[in-house]
């Protein structure tokens, strides 16, 4: 048996594939959404940095740095595969404050939750907010997402 191929997502990137793939990323205030189809064992992950772009998508290319555009990329993959949002398990991670009162992190989390709900996805797991970084690895063969969270509190930083 061959080892799965690992794709590492940088901020703003998106990947959709099948069971021979693992998708990994590293998050701070950004948010990652994973979608997995349990029967077909296909899915994808996005790593967005901001909730939305200031210009409508009709007048520019899609940009995975923005949650609204990342969800359009997901929508196109579902259309291509002939699947529906209700058939997927969605997981949401990130939005960790990197500075005191990190409004970007909170806005990213709110955007992800709102977009998942609006598009009809079922959220089966989430790990959001707090501080510090998260490392993720998503296995498309099983739908499992492994996470390491380096939670930094203000007391830890002062030590």
C-alpha positions in Angstrom: 0.0 0.0 0.0 1.3 3.4 -0.9 1.5 6.3 1.6 -0.9 9.1 1.1 0.3 12.3 -0.6 0.4 15.3 1.7 -0.6 18.7 0.4 0.4 21.6 2.7 -1.9 24.6 2.4 -0.4 28.1 2.9 -2.7 31.0 3.8 -5.2 31.6 1.0 -4.9 28.1 -0.5 -7.6 25.5 -1.2 -7.4 21.8 -2.1 -10.0 19.2 -3.0 -9.1 15.5 -3.6 -9.8 11.9 -2.8 -8.7 9.2 -0.3 -5.0 9.1 -1.3 -4.4 12.6 0.1 -3.8 14.3 3.4 -4.1 18.0 3.7 -2.1 19.9 6.3 -1.9 23.5 7.4 -0.8 25.8 10.2 -3.3 28.4 11.6 -3.1 31.5 13.8 -6.0 34.0 13.3 -6.9 32.3 10.0 -9.5 29.7 9.8 -9.5 26.3 8.1 -12.7 24.5 7.0 -12.6 20.8 6.1 -15.4 19.1 4.2 -15.5 15.3 3.9 -18.0 13.0 2.0 -18.0 9.8 4.0 -19.4 7.5 1.2 -17.2 8.8 -1.6 -14.2 9.6 0.7 -13.6 12.9 -1.1 -13.3 16.3 0.3 -11.2 19.4 0.8 -9.9 22.1 2.9 -9.5 25.9 2.7 -7.3 28.2 4.7 -8.8 31.7 4.6 -7.3 34.9 6.1 -10.2 37.3 6.1 -14.1 37.1 6.0 -14.7 38.7 2.6 -13.2 40.7 -0.3 -14.2 44.4 -0.8 -15.0 43.8 -4.5 -17.7 41.4 -5.8 -16.4 38.1 -7.2 -18.1 38.8 -10.5 -15.5 41.5 -11.3 -12.4 39.7 -10.2 -10.9 36.2 -9.9 -11.7 34.1 -6.8 -9.2 34.5 -4.1 -9.0 31.8 -1.4 -7.7 34.3 1.2 -11.3 35.3 1.7 -14.0 33.0 3.3 -16.7 33.9 0.8 -14.4 33.0 -2.1 -13.2 29.8 -0.5 -16.8 28.7 -0.1 -17.4 29.5 -3.8 -14.5 27.2 -4.6 -16.1 24.5 -2.4 -19.4 25.0 -4.2 -17.8 24.5 -7.6 -16.2 21.3 -6.4 -19.5 20.0 -5.2 -21.1 20.9 -8.5 -18.3 19.1 -10.4 -18.7 15.9 -8.2 -22.5 16.0 -8.3 -22.7 16.1 -4.5 -24.7 18.2 -2.0 -23.6 20.1 1.1 -25.9 17.9 3.3 -23.8 14.8 2.3 -20.6 16.3 3.9 -19.2 16.4 7.4 -17.8 19.9 8.1 -15.1 20.8 10.6 -13.9 24.3 11.5 -10.6 25.2 13.2 -8.7 28.4 14.0 -9.4 32.0 14.8 -6.8 32.1 17.5 -6.1 35.6 18.8 -2.6 36.5 17.9 -2.7 40.0 19.5 -4.9 41.4 22.3 -8.5 41.9 21.1 -7.9 40.2 17.8 -11.0 41.3 15.8 -9.9 39.6 12.6 -9.8 36.2 14.4 -13.4 36.7 15.7 -14.6 37.9 12.3 -13.0 34.9 10.6 -14.8 32.5 13.0 -18.1 34.2 12.6 -17.8 34.2 8.8 -17.0 30.4 8.7 -19.9 29.5 11.0 -22.3 31.7 9.0 -21.2 30.4 5.6 -21.4 26.7 6.7 -24.9 27.3 8.0 -26.0 29.3 4.9 -24.8 26.7 2.5 -26.4 23.8 4.4 -23.3 22.0 5.8 -23.4 20.0 9.0 -20.7 21.0 11.5 -19.5 17.8 13.3 -16.5 19.3 15.0 -14.9 22.6 15.7 -12.0 24.1 17.7 -12.1 27.9 17.6 -10.7 30.9 19.3 -8.3 31.0 22.2 -4.7 32.0 21.5 -1.7 30.5 19.8 -1.3 28.3 16.7 -2.9 25.2 15.5 -1.4 22.5 13.3 -3.9 20.4 11.3 -3.7 17.2 9.2 -6.8 16.0 7.4 -6.9 12.5 6.0 -9.3 12.1 3.1 -9.3 8.3 3.4 -11.0 8.5 6.9 -12.2 12.0 7.4 -10.1 12.3 10.5 -8.5 15.7 11.3 -5.6 15.7 13.8 -4.9 18.9 15.5 -2.1 20.2 17.7 -2.9 23.5 19.5 -0.2 25.6 21.1 -2.4 27.6 23.4 -0.5 30.7 24.7 -2.1 32.5 27.5 -0.8 35.9 28.7 0.6 34.2 31.9 2.7 31.9 29.7 4.1 34.8 27.7 5.2 36.6 30.9 7.0 33.6 32.3 
